[in-house]
Amino acid sequence: MFFIIIINIFVLLYPSSGLSKIKSGLPCSACHTMHYSQHGGILTNWGESGPYKALVINDCLGCHTGTNDGTNYIPYVLSTSPPDYSNAGISGNTLAGGNFYWVSQGQEDRGHNVKPFPPDSVYGYTPPGGSPLSTQLSCAGANGCHGDRSKQGDFEAILGAHHADDDIIDGNTVGTSYRFLLGIKGYEDPKWEYKPDVFSHNQYKGVDRISETEIDSSTISYFCAQCHGDFHNGSGQISADSGGFGSPWLRHPTDYDMGNTPSDSEYRNYPGDYPGPGATGSNPYSLIAPVGSEDVSSPKSNILFQKDAIVTCISCHRAHGTPYKHNLRWDYYGWPQTTSINGCNACHTAKN
């Protein structure tokens, strides 16, 4: 009995690494420093503009700068050399969100223009389809994407989230929200979609809505709409269908399930020529043009057109950046001259 009690106490004090975003065996010093000083100076792997809040060794981008190789315990979203974006980003070393590398090299239309990179020279602090921000876009905080946007700073917005029990992604807290996007639900691939296949990938939350004004605040497209609202919802903004939410479209729909189309429509042939690696059976999931679902308890390997073929913003774009204009997943402007990949045809299969 005494042994069982001791084991229970140990489990309570030292929960399984599967319940936290911090990997098992990672020392505290990998992320934190007590005094921002070691041997009379700062270490080469620390940021140079500290000390930083929460005793961390670097800022957001500083910690997440590197090259993904499938073994790294931190997802790298900024590289100092050109990332491998093979096969529209699914065969190289970029992750689901893409990479800020191209923005860092002055290609401002290839990703989100977060600090410390210059703001967009055309749009400034105004996101397309939205209202001006009070300051430049940041990784987190009041004018950021991650964390609690009621908090002003990056660190305050995500404080404690990296240590949260995230066994259940319910959107109730920053730590239990999909990728620290407060309120958003989804299935998180443990390797952040490093070389994903149909069995191992993120599963994005969508909703099969019936009107252009309907909102579900847990979907990934709703999250994007917090800045790019005109592209997601609003009376007379998306659909000219007098009977509800459908064609003729005024803007490309999001949070729309292709299962609402006729059974013989071109959309029922998704993903066309772009099945994901490891695909078998009918309508396999596409990693080049991924779709969302209402059920996000696990990755979908095949699409049944039962609230699992939902068009999202992420179907066409990557959040951080890509080599292509407008954060597009594939080289739309180079097709067909310089590339054979056109992800539009994953859904618009009869137009290939």
C-alpha positions, 0 to 999 in steps of 0.5 A: 500500500505504501508503494502504491501511494508513493507511485501516485504522488510521483505521477501527480508531481511529475505528469507524463510528457504526453500531457505537456508540450515540453518534451520528456527529459528536456532540462529547464536550462534549455529554455530558462536561465536564472540570471542571464549570465554564465561564466561572466557572459551570455551563452551563444545559444541565448538571445542578445537583447535579454534579460527576457521575461519569465527567465527565458533565454530568448524571444519567440523567434529566437527560440524557434529559429533553426532547421527541422530534421525530425528529431528537434523538440522545438518546432522551428518556424524561422531558418537562417538558410533557405528551407527545403520546400519540396513538393509544396512543403510536405517532403522537405523540412518545413512544418505545417505553418511554413517558415518566416525565412522568405519574409526575413529576406525582404520578400514581404508578400511571402508571409506574415510580417511579424516583428522584428521584420519590417511591416508591409510597405503597402498595407502597413498595420492593416491586414487585408480584409480587416481593420488596422492594428494598433501596432505591428503584428507580433507572434503573441499578445494584443496584436499577435496570433498566439496566446491571450490577446487580452494581454499586451505582451508576447510573454504575458499572452502565453505565460505557462502555456508551454507547461500546460496539460494539453491531453485534451485540446478544448480551447478553454485556455491558451495551453489547451488550445490548438497551437496556443491559438486561444479558443481554437480546437484541432488535432495536433500532429506531434511532429508539427507535420514534418514530412506528414502522411495521411495517417500523421498530420494536423486535423483542422477544425471546421464547421458545416455552416449554413449561412454567411453570417454564422460563426463558430469561434472554435474553427481555424478559419474563424481565427484567421477571420479575427484579422481578415474578417471580410474574407470569412463572414458577413451579410452580402460578403461571401455568398449570393445564394438566395437560398442560404450559403452556396454558389454563386459565391462572392468570395471563396468560401471557408467553413463550407463542407464540400459534402453539400455539393451534388454527389456527381460534382467535381468536388466529390473527386477530392483530392484529384491528383494530389493524394497524401503520402501513404494514401489508400482507398477512395478520396484520401486526405491531401496534404497539399490542399488539406480540408477541415472537419467537425470531428478533430479527435484524430487525423482523417486518412480518407474523406467521407464527405460527412462534415469532413471536407470543409474548406478552410483558410489553411487549405490554401495558405500557410500561416507563417510563410512560404516561397510563394505570394500571399503565403500560398501553399503552392506556386499558383502564379508559376503554374503551369510554366514552372511547376506541375502542382496546382493545389486548386485542382485538389477540389476543382478536379474538373478544371485541371 
